[in-house]
Amino acid sequence: MKSRARVAGSKAGRIWLAAFLGCGASFAHAQTAFDWAFDLGAEHTDNVSRSATDEESETVGVAGVAFSFMADRPRFDADISANLEFRDYLDDRYESELVGGLAGLVAYAVVPDRLVWNVADNYGQIVSDRRLPGTPENREDINYFTTGPDLLLPLGARNLLRVSGRWSDLYYEDRPDTSESITGSLALIRRVSDRTEMSLNASLTATDYDEAVFVDHEIRQFYLRTELTGMRTELHMDAGYTILERDGSDESHDGLLARIALTRRIGARSSLRLDAGTEFSTTADSLRRHQSVIGVNPEAEAVLGSAEAFQVDYGYLTWTTDWERSSIVAGVSLRREEHELLPALDREQRDGFLTWRRQLTRTLDMDIGARYLDEEFTGTGFQFEEWSVRTGFGWDINRQFSLRVEFTHFDGSGGEGLRDYEENRAYIGLRYRRVRGGG
């Protein structure tokens, strides 16, 4: 059995190593963008444990950092974003904790146009027991790290063979079902035009759990991929066949593999994004997919920890618009998961969010946000709803410093009373922000 301390330490090291390499490159090259902010403030909540009765108030000291880094260089590409908070519970109801998330992807061309090394990491928190509200004692860290090479072999002027390998490690803070995975894949690529590629793909992912009590498995995928990059449209579409095999079982499961990722720019200031699919998946895949579409934030992810591969049908639709003084981000998502070994985890989930920001004056801005979550465990009938509304104001003291004030209301219900709660939060703090971009 692996040492939990060693595994946890290695995850943190990989996260910050990737971020450090990306940030270092931002100062060495012009075609990069680096945006970061540091927050220091205090938050008061009237129901820190999210209880239906005997509500307890708490004051929390908050130190937060948020950053995004992007690079597009001939030999180096990166896309890293983070939103992390250190929370110190001043009334000692809970121990201090680090919450938030990080999603990072770094690719370095060891040999230009031939050999590329990739590093990806996704870090966040999940609710340990989704029958209960997400409180500090009911959430845990999750980290999914992946690395490996892409070998590119030209087969004529328009054809290309890509051979890829990946090693992945999934870590939980408390759950015992940590695992490692090895993936090998082949892609025969045809460049139809300067903007269109088609490829035949085959991949095999073998997952081994650290504890022998869990069932190792393999997922095979065979599909046709179409990639289109237009002036206003980007399309990635997969269609094919997938097989799931579990160790110790003579029976395999197969089904349709379909994925689509579509981004469409509407006018000069708006864009629409659609991500949908059906496939065999894992908790690690769900975390990476959710963060890539929704982004990272200090609240726990709506991802379910599961010690098996499962069938998932999902769809995300997001819309963004950015005007001179106003911006809007809105989205909805649907998810259905079916578990063969753990049918009590079968669930359907519906999620929606809206954020509106307005620059009221040169130094004063306001933002309003709302979120709604409806989740049902279809195997047991357990169902709950959760929603929140938030409003915030920012006053720019100068170009780098601003004063931030936020008010948030949370409301949960259902689950035979286990998810019933109301919580109000008020936050005031100072923000320091820097933007460095180019290219």
C-alpha positions in Angstrom: 0.0 0.0 0.0 1.3 3.5 -0.9 2.3 6.0 1.7 -0.6 8.6 1.9 1.8 11.4 2.9 4.2 10.6 0.0 1.4 10.6 -2.5 -0.1 13.8 -1.2 3.2 15.6 -1.2 4.0 14.5 -4.8 0.7 15.9 -6.0 1.3 19.3 -4.5 4.8 19.4 -5.9 3.5 18.6 -9.4 0.8 21.3 -9.2 3.2 24.1 -8.2 6.0 22.8 -10.5 3.7 23.1 -13.5 2.5 26.6 -12.4 6.1 27.7 -11.7 7.3 26.6 -15.1 4.4 28.4 -16.8 4.9 31.6 -14.8 8.6 31.6 -15.5 7.9 31.3 -19.2 5.5 34.2 -19.1 8.4 36.6 -18.3 10.8 35.0 -20.8 8.5 35.3 -23.9 6.2 38.0 -25.3 3.3 35.8 -26.5 1.9 35.0 -23.0 -0.8 36.3 -20.7 -0.5 36.2 -17.0 -3.3 37.5 -14.7 -3.2 37.1 -11.0 -4.9 38.4 -7.9 -4.3 38.1 -4.1 -7.2 38.6 -1.6 -7.0 39.1 2.1 -10.2 39.6 4.1 -12.7 38.2 6.6 -16.0 36.4 6.2 -18.8 35.9 8.6 -21.4 33.1 8.3 -24.5 32.5 10.4 -24.5 28.7 9.8 -21.0 27.3 9.3 -22.2 23.7 9.7 -25.2 24.1 7.4 -27.5 22.6 10.0 -31.3 22.7 10.0 -31.3 23.4 13.7 -28.8 24.7 16.3 -27.1 27.0 13.8 -23.6 28.2 14.7 -22.0 31.4 13.5 -18.3 31.7 12.6 -15.8 34.3 11.5 -13.3 33.1 8.9 -10.0 34.7 8.0 -9.5 34.3 4.2 -6.3 34.6 2.1 -6.9 33.8 -1.5 -5.0 33.7 -4.7 -6.4 33.4 -8.2 -4.4 33.3 -11.4 -4.6 32.3 -15.1 -1.6 31.8 -17.4 -1.6 31.1 -21.1 1.3 30.6 -23.5 1.4 29.9 -27.2 5.0 29.5 -28.3 6.6 27.4 -31.1 7.8 24.8 -28.5 5.8 25.6 -25.4 2.1 25.7 -24.8 0.4 26.2 -21.4 -3.1 26.8 -20.0 -3.2 27.0 -16.2 -5.8 28.5 -14.0 -6.3 28.4 -10.2 -8.6 29.7 -7.5 -7.4 28.8 -4.0 -8.3 30.0 -0.5 -6.7 29.4 2.8 -9.5 29.6 5.4 -8.7 30.0 9.1 -11.8 29.5 11.4 -11.3 32.1 14.1 -13.9 30.7 16.5 -12.2 27.2 16.2 -15.3 25.4 14.9 -13.1 23.7 12.3 -9.4 23.4 11.6 -7.8 25.7 9.1 -8.0 24.4 5.5 -7.0 25.0 1.9 -9.9 25.0 -0.5 -10.3 25.7 -4.2 -9.1 24.2 -7.4 -6.4 24.2 -10.1 -6.5 23.0 -13.7 -3.3 23.0 -15.7 -2.0 21.8 -19.0 1.5 22.2 -20.2 3.0 20.8 -23.5 6.7 21.1 -24.5 8.1 20.1 -27.9 11.2 18.1 -27.0 11.8 17.7 -30.8 9.7 20.3 -32.8 7.0 18.6 -34.9 8.1 15.2 -33.7 8.0 14.6 -29.9 5.8 16.5 -27.4 5.8 15.9 -23.7 2.5 16.7 -21.9 1.7 17.4 -18.2 -1.8 17.9 -16.9 -3.1 18.3 -13.4 -6.5 18.9 -11.9 -7.0 19.6 -8.2 -10.1 20.4 -6.2 -12.5 19.2 -3.5 -15.5 16.8 -3.6 -18.2 16.2 -1.0 -17.3 12.9 0.8 -21.0 12.0 1.5 -23.4 13.7 -0.9 -26.3 12.8 1.4 -25.0 15.6 3.6 -24.3 19.3 2.9 -20.8 20.3 1.9 -19.1 21.4 5.1 -15.4 21.4 6.0 -15.8 18.1 7.7 -17.6 16.6 4.7 -15.3 17.4 1.9 -11.9 16.2 0.8 -9.1 16.9 -1.6 -8.9 15.2 -5.0 -6.1 15.4 -7.4 -5.7 13.9 -10.9 -2.2 14.0 -12.5 -1.3 12.9 -16.0 1.9 12.9 -18.0 3.3 11.4 -21.1 4.6 11.8 -24.7 3.1 12.2 -28.1 5.3 10.9 -30.9 4.4 12.3 -34.3 5.5 10.4 -37.5 4.8 12.0 -40.9 3.3 9.6 -43.6 3.5 11.8 -46.6 2.4 15.4 -47.1 -1.0 15.2 -45.5 -1.0 12.0 -43.3 0.4 11.7 -39.8 0.7 8.9 -37.3 0.5 9.9 -33.6 1.6 7.4 -30.9 0.8 8.5 -27.4 1.4 7.2 -23.9 0.1 8.5 -20.5 0.6 7.6 -16.9 -2.0 9.0 -14.5 -2.5 9.0 -10.8 -5.8 9.7 -9.0 -5.4 10.7 -5.3 -8.1 11.2 -2.6 -7.4 12.8 0.8 -9.6 10.3 2.7 -11.1 7.7 0.4 -9.1 4.5 0.0 -9.8 4.0 -3.7 -6.7 5.8 -5.1 -5.5 4.4 -8.4 -3.0 4.5 -11.2 -3.7 4.3 -14.9 -1.7 3.6 -18.0 -3.0 4.7 -21.4 -1.7 3.9 -24.9 -3.3 5.3 -28.1 -2.8 5.4 -31.8 -4.2 8.0 -34.2 -3.9 7.9 -38.0 -4.5 11.6 -39.0 -5.5 13.0 -42.4 -5.1 16.7 -43.0 -8.1 17.3 -45.3 -7.4 21.0 -45.5 -5.6 23.8 -43.5 -8.7 23.9 -41.2 -9.9 20.3 -41.1 -8.4 17.1 -39.8 -9.9 13.6 -39.6 -8.4 10.7 -37.8 -8.9 7.0 -36.9 -8.2 6.4 -33.2 -7.7 3.5 -30.9 -6.9 3.6 -27.2 -6.5 1.3 -24.2 -6.6 2.5 -20.5 -5.8 0.1 -17.8 -6.6 1.2 -14.2 -5.2 -0.4 -11.1 -6.4 0.4 -7.6 -4.0 0.7 -4.7 -6.3 -1.5 -2.5 -7.0 -5.0 -3.7 -10.6 -4.8 -2.5 -11.4 -2.7 -5.5 -11.8 -4.1 -9.0 -9.2 -3.1 -11.7 -10.6 -2.5 -15.2 -9.7 -1.7 -18.8 -11.5 0.7 -21.1 -10.9 0.3 -24.9 -12.0 3.0 -27.4 -12.2 3.0 -31.2 -13.5 6.1 -32.9 -13.4 8.5 -35.8 -12.5 12.1 -34.9 -13.3 15.2 -36.9 -11.6 18.5 -36.0 -12.6 21.7 -37.7 -11.3 25.2 -37.0 -13.1 28.0 -38.8 -13.2 31.8 -38.5 -16.0 31.6 -36.0 -16.4 27.9 -35.2 -14.3 25.2 -33.6 -15.6 21.6 -33.7 -14.2 18.4 -32.2 -16.4 15.4 -32.7 -15.8 11.7 -31.9 -18.0 8.8 -32.9 -17.2 5.1 -32.4 -17.3 2.1 -30.0 -16.1 1.5 -26.5 -15.6 -1.7 -24.3 -15.3 -2.0 -20.6 -13.7 -5.1 -19.0 -13.2 -5.8 -15.3 -10.7 -8.1 -13.8 -12.1 -11.4 -12.7 -15.2 -11.2 -14.9 -15.8 -13.1 -18.1 -18.4 -10.6 -19.2 -17.5 -7.4 -21.0 -19.7 -4.3 -21.6 -19.7 -2.3 -24.8 -21.6 0.6 -26.2 -21.7 3.8 -28.2 -18.9 6.3 -27.8 -19.9 9.8 -28.9 -18.4 13.2 -27.9 -18.8 16.7 -29.3 -17.1 20.0 -28.3 -18.4 22.9 -30.2 -17.5 26.6 -29.8 -19.3 29.2 -31.9 -18.5 32.9 -31.8 -21.6 35.0 -32.2 -20.8 38.5 -33.3 -17.7 40.3 -32.0 -18.5 39.9 -28.2 -20.4 36.7 -27.6 -19.7 32.9 -27.8 -21.6 29.7 -27.3 -20.0 26.4 -26.2 -21.5 22.9 -26.3 -19.9 19.9 -24.7 -21.8 16.6 -24.8 -21.2 12.9 -24.9 -21.8 9.3 -23.9 -19.0 6.9 -22.8 -17.5 4.8 -20.1 -15.9 7.2 -17.6 -14.3 7.5 -14.2 -14.3 10.1 -11.3 -11.0 11.4 -12.6 -12.4 11.9 -16.1 -15.4 13.7 -14.6 -13.3 16.1 -12.6 -11.1 17.0 -15.6 -14.2 17.5 -17.9 -16.1 19.6 -15.3 -13.2 21.9 -14.6 -12.4 22.4 -18.3 -16.0 23.6 -19.0 -17.1 25.3 -15.8 -13.7 26.4 -14.4 -12.2 26.2 -10.9 -13.7 27.8 -7.8 -13.4 27.5 -4.0 -16.7 25.5 -3.7 -16.6 21.7 -3.8 -17.1 20.2 -7.2 -20.3 18.4 -8.1 -18.3 15.3 -8.9 -19.0 11.9 -7.2 -16.2 9.8 -5.9 -16.6 6.2 -7.2 -14.4 3.1 -7.1 -15.4 1.9 -10.5 -15.8 2.9 -14.2 -19.3 3.8 -15.1 -21.6 4.8 -18.0 -22.1 8.5 -18.2 -24.2 10.7 -20.4 -23.5 14.4 -20.1 -24.2 17.8 -21.7 -22.9 21.3 -21.0 -24.1 24.5 -22.7 -22.4 27.8 -21.8 -22.9 31.3 -23.2 -20.6 34.3 -22.6 -20.8 37.9 -23.7 -18.5 40.7 -22.9 -19.3 44.4 -23.6 -17.5 47.6 -22.7 -19.1 47.9 -19.3 -21.0 44.6 -18.8 -20.4 40.9 -19.1 -22.6 37.8 -18.7 -21.7 34.1 -18.2 -24.5 31.6 -18.1 -24.6 27.8 -18.4 -26.6 24.6 -17.8 -25.4 21.0 -17.5 -27.1 17.6 -17.4 -25.5 14.4 -16.2 -26.6 10.8 -15.9 -24.4 8.1 -14.4 -25.1 4.3 -14.2 -22.9 2.1 -12.0 -23.0 -1.7 -12.3 -21.0 -2.6 -9.2 -22.4 0.2 -7.0 -26.0 0.8 -8.2 -26.7 3.0 -5.2 -24.5 5.6 -6.8 -26.7 5.8 -10.0 -27.7 9.5 -10.3 -29.1 12.2 -12.4 -27.9 15.8 -12.0 -29.1 19.1 -13.3 -27.1 22.3 -12.8 -27.4 25.9 -13.9 -25.5 29.1 -13.2 -25.6 32.8 -14.1 -23.1 35.6 -13.5 -23.6 39.3 -14.5 -21.0 42.0 -14.0 -21.4 45.7 -14.5 -18.9 48.6 -14.3 -21.0 51.2 -12.6 -18.4 54.0 -12.7 -14.7 54.2 -13.4 -13.9 52.9 -9.9 -17.0 51.0 -8.8 -18.2 47.7 -10.2 -21.0 45.3 -9.2 -21.6 41.6 -9.9 -24.5 39.3 -9.3 -24.5 35.5 -9.5 -26.9 32.6 -9.0 -26.6 28.8 -9.1 -29.1 26.0 -8.9 -28.4 22.2 -8.5 -30.9 19.4 -8.5 -29.6 15.9 -7.9 -31.3 12.5 -7.6 -29.8 9.1 -6.8 -32.1 7.0 -8.9 -31.0 3.7 -7.3 -32.2 4.8 -3.8 -34.6 7.6 -4.5 -32.5 10.1 -2.5 -33.1 13.6 -4.0 -32.1 17.1 -3.0 -32.0 20.7 -4.3 -29.5 23.4 -3.6 -29.3 27.0 -4.8 -27.4 30.2 -4.0 -27.5 33.9 -4.9 -24.6 36.3 -4.5 -24.0 40.0 -5.0 -20.7 41.8 -4.7 -19.2 45.3 -5.1 -15.7 46.4 -5.8 -14.1 49.8 -5.3 -10.8 50.5 -7.1 -8.5 52.3 -4.8 -5.9 52.5 -7.5 -4.8 50.4 -10.5 -3.7 47.5 -8.4 -5.7 47.6 -5.1 -9.4 47.4 -4.6 -11.9 46.9 -1.8 -14.3 44.0 -2.2 -17.6 43.4 -0.4 -19.8 40.3 -1.1 -23.1 38.9 0.3 -24.1 35.3 -0.4 -27.2 33.3 0.5 -27.3 29.4 0.3 -30.4 27.2 0.6 -30.6 23.4 0.6 -33.6 21.1 0.9 -34.6 17.5 0.4 -32.9 14.3 1.2 -35.5 13.4 3.9 -34.3 16.5 5.8 -30.6 15.7 5.7 -29.9 18.5 3.1 -32.2 21.1 4.7 -30.2 24.3 5.7 -29.9 28.0 5.1 -26.7 30.0 5.3 -25.8 33.6 4.9 -22.3 34.9 4.3 -20.8 38.4 4.3 -17.2 39.1 3.2 -15.0 42.2 3.1 -11.5 42.2 1.9 -8.6 43.9 0.0 -7.5 42.7 -3.4 -4.2 43.2 -5.2 -4.3 42.4 -8.9 -1.7 42.4 -11.7 -2.2 41.7 -15.4 0.7 40.9 -17.7 -0.1 40.0 -21.3 1.2 40.0 -24.8 0.9 38.5 -28.2 
